[in-house]
Amino acid sequence: MAADHTAHRHGGDPAADFQRLGLAPRPVLDFSVNINPLGPPPEITAAWNGWCDDIHRYPTPDGRGVTRYYEERFGLAPASVAAGNGSTELIYLVPRALGLKTAAVATPAFHDYRRSILVNGGKVVEFPAMAGTEEEWERKVVELLPRAQALWVGNPNNPTGRLIEAERLLNLAERFPEKWFLVDEAFIQFVAQPENNSLLHPSRLRKNIVVFHSLTKFYALAGLRIGAAIGHPHTMAAIRRHKEPWSVNLPAERAAEGLAAATDYELSSRQLMAEERKVMTVFVRESPIMAALAPTANFILARWTATPDLDDLLRGMLRRGIHLRDARNFSGLADNWFRFAILGVGENERLRRAFGELAGEVR
């Protein structure tokens, strides 16, 4: 029987967990999705109502408002950017446009990397990358690349938070010029020093690297679906020939145009995340009911250790109005792994209190 490539789910669906665990639905704080807790930037919320006057107009066929954001915020030429209906549209478009039939994926990883190759009739070579140094990660990549046309990299990786320095990726791309490096930077703006790891700079564009970037996570605009693929102009011209027009709607274009000016919001978001990341790192390190990986962005991957069944945790937290991300459907994470977002000060305090209450019950 052929594999069902559609059998996957993401966070943000507490109703499904309430039903599966036999609980009556109730309002929850949703820690299963990794969205900026500050909400959309004020530059966007203040302008939102004014866009109603223009909804009878067509957006641009190529999402020009999105490319303007990347031009103003990162200095990237429009020819280097392909706008999309969220980065997920482009995660599927690029393998199709480049004719990719084999790819290496470090696991655990975002499900759609693997699926983007499989639905294109291809095969995926997975390799475990939960632990180990960057040097060990690189050795595994070098060993596997002869068997694949491309390497998928989440940077920082979802769900583990692993960060790879930009220079290491650039060196690999130079060492293997015939291979494609597909780098997803959906969470890069949450990290402490994104300039050390991000490829979103004109000097770091290479013909065999495509970077995927989302405007929905960091700017809390998930409902608008805004993202882009970024690369060398020569590469992006080839990809753009396969892209459908009109995939970015007019409110998304207008929002993207306003984001480059949201510099105070960006600074506040990164400061909040740095402070709360420290607090949550100490908490999970000392928790008697979990073992966690050190966070680098706005989420934490942890393993439930208090009982043999992760559902004990998920059920206990839902009863306390907290929804966590069941991570067992990530490849390589069958053993009681879960993920939760780092939100605002009050939300994180409530999360810690709920974990503490549950720890008292199960010990």
N, C-alpha and C positions, 0 to 999 in steps of 0.2 A: 504493500500500500504506500502511495506517495505521502511524503511528509506534509503536514498541514502548516504552511508558512504563515498563516494568519492567526494561529493559536498563541497569542501573546496579549499581555495587558500591561498598562502602566499604572502609576499612582492616581490619586484623585477620585477614586470610586468607592467611598466608604459603604454605600448601599450594598455593594456586592459582598463585602466582608460581613456586614450585619446579617445578611441572608445566609451566607455560608456557615457562619458560626451560630446561627439560631438565636440571634439577639434582636430585640425590638429596636428599630431605628431611633436615633436621637441626634441632636446637634453635636457636632464634633469640631475640635481644632484639628485641621488636616495637616499633619506633618509628613504625609506621603508624597507630596510634590514639592519641588525645590524652587520656590518662587520668592523673590525679594519681599521681605515682610513689611517694607515701607510702603508698598502699594505703588501704583503708577506715579511717575514724576508729576509735580504740580504744573509743569509746562504743558503736559498732555491733558490733564483733567480740566484745566482752565480753558483750553481751546476746544474741548470736545463738542459742546453744544453748538458752536459756530459752524462745525462741519456739516450739520444737518442741511444747511442751505445748498450744499454742493452734491448731495447724494444722487441727484439726477444725472450727474456728469460721469463720464467714463474715467477710470484711472488711466495712467499711461500703460501701454502694452508691456513695457519692460520694468515696471516698478521703479521709475526714476527717483521717486522720493526716498527709497531705501538706499540707492546708490549714492545719493547726496549725503546721507548720514555717514557712510563709510569714507567719503571724500573729505568731509569736514572733520570728523572725529579721528580718523586714522591716516589721513593723507593719501588714501588709495584712489587711483584713477578709476573712473567709471568703467573703463575697459577691463579692469581687473575684477569686477564684481557682477555676479548674477543674482538678482533679487528673487526671493521665493516666498511662498505661502508657508512661512516657518522654515527652519532649516531642514525639517524632515522631508519636505518635498524634494529638496536638493540632494539629500542623502540617497534617495532612490533614483533621482535623475542622473547623477554623475556616473555611477557604474554602468547604467544603460548607455549613456552617451559615449563613454570610453570603451565600451565593449568588454567589460571586466567579467571574466568567468571564474576566476580563482582569487581568493583573498585570505590573508592571515589576519586573525582577530585574537587579541589578548583577552582572556576571560578572567573574571566576569566582565561583561561590557553591555552597553546599551543594545537592546535586542535588534534594533533596526539596522545596525551595521551588517549583521549576519543575514538578515532577511533581504536587504537590498541586493545582495549577491544571489541568494537562492531564487528570488522571483525573477531574476534575470537569467535563470537556467544554469547558474554556476554552482561552485562548491567552495566550502569554507574550511580552512585549516585553523583549528583553535589551539591555543597554547596557554597554559595557566600562568597568570602573572599577578597573583594576589600578594606574594611576598617577594623579598629579594631586593637587591640594589638596582640602580639604573643600569649599571654595567652588566648585571646578570640579565636584565630585561633586554638589553641591546644584543647580548650574545644569542639569546633565543630568537630574536628577530633575524639576525644575520644567518642563523642556521635554517630558518624556515623560508626566507625570501626566495631562494631558488625554486621553491615549489609553488609560488604564488605570483600573480601579476601585481598585487597591491597589498598594502598593509593598512588596516583601519586602526586609528589611534584616537581615543578620547583623552583630551588634555585640558583640564584634569579629567581623569576617567570617572565615568558614572557606572558603577556605584562605589568604587574603591577610593576615589580621590587621588590616585597616583598622578604625579606631575612629572613631565619629562621636559628638560631644558630645551629651549629652542635650538641651541647650537647642536645638540645631539641629533635632533631630527634633521637639521640641515646637513650635517655631516653624513648621515645615512642616505639622504636623498642624493648627495653628490657621489657617494660610494656606489650606489645602485641607480644610475640614471635611467635605466630601462624599466624600473619599477615605479608604481604609483603610490604615493603616500597621502592617505585621506585622513585629515586631522580635524576632529570635532572639538571646537573651542566654545561650546555652548555655555560653559561656566567660568570662562577665563577671567571675566571682570570681577568675580568674587574673590579671587586669590589675592594674597598679600602684595606681591610684586608681579603683576601680569606681564610687564615688559621683559622679564627674564625668561618667560615661557611662551609668550604669544608669537605667532607668525604673522599677525596682522600689522605688517609694516612694509612699505614699498621695497626696502632693501632685503627683505626675507622671502620674497616671492620667487618661486622656482617653477620651471616648466613641468616638473613631475610631482608637484605638491598642490593639493586642493584643500583649502581650509573651509570649514563649515562654522558659521557663527549664528547665534540666535539673539534676537532682541526681546524675546518674550520672557526669559527667565530673570535676567538682571533688572529689567525695567518693569517687571510685573505686568506684562501685556499678553498673557497666554491666549486670551480670547481673540486677539487680533491676528495671530499667526504671522510673524514677520521674521525673516532670516535671510541669509545670503550664503553663497559659495564664493570664495575669493581665491584667486590664483594669478599666475602669469597671464598677461593679455592674450598671448598666443593660445594657451590652454583654454582660457575662458571663451574665446571666440568659437572654438570647436564644440565646447559644451553648450553654449548658447544656441547653436543651430538645432539642438534637439529639444529645446525648452518651449513649452506651450506659452502663448501670450496671455496677458490679462490675469495672471494668477495672484497678483497683489491688489487688494481692494483699495479704494480711495481713502477711507479712514486710516488704514494701515500705512499708506504712503504719507499722509499728513502727519501721523504720529512719528514716523521715522524721521521726517524732516525736522521735527522739534526736539529730537533726543540729543542731537549733538550739542545743544545749548544747555543740557541738564548736567552741567559740570558739578554744581553744588550737591545735587542728588547723588551723583556717582561717588563723590568723596564721602558723603554721609553714609552711603550704603557700605562702602568698603570699611569705613571706621567701625560701624556697628558690627559688621560681620567679623572683623578682627577681634573685637572685644568679646563678643559672644562665643566665638570659636574657642578662645582661651578658657572661658568659664566652662563650656561644655566638654572640652578636652579633659580638664581636671575631674569633672563629674564622672564621665564614663570610665576614666582610668581607675577611679576609686569605687565604682559600682560593684556590688557583689553578685549581680544577676546578669552581667554581660561582659563580653570582651570586644573592644572596638578598635578599628583602625584610626590612626591619627588623621583628622580632617584637614583638608587644604582649601576647600571651597565653602559651600553653604549646606552641606549635608554630611552625615556620619553613617558609615556602614558598621554594624555591630552583630555579634552572635549571642543569642539568648542561651545562657548557661544554667539557669535555675532548675529547669525541667527538661525532659527529652523532647517535648513537643512545643514548637513555636506558637501554636494556636493558644497555648496558655497565656502567653504574653499578649498576643493580638486581642484575645477576648477580654483579658483583664484591663487593657488600656481602653478599649472601646467602651467598656462599662464606666470608665472614668472620663469619657468624652474626648479621647485622644485616638486619632487614626494614624497608624504607622504603615510603612510600605513593606509588605511581605516580599522579601528578596529571593525567595526560593525558586522563582522561575527564571532568574538569571542563570545562564549556563555556568556550572561550577559552584553554585551556592545552594546546594540542597540541604545543607546541615544547619538549620535554625538561624539563618542570617536574615537580618532585617535592616532597613534604612530609614532614617528620619532626617527631616530638614532642620537646619538651625534658623529659627525665626527671631522675633523680637524679644526684648528683655522679659516682658510679662509672660509671653507664651512659653518661652524656654523655662521660666521658673515653674510654671504650671506643669510642664512636662517632667521636670525633675521631681516635683512633688508626687506626681502620679507614679513614676518609677519607684520612688521611695516607699509609697504605700504598698505597691505590689511586692516589693522586696520583703516587706514585713509579713505579707501573707504566705509567701512560698518558702520562706526559710524555716 
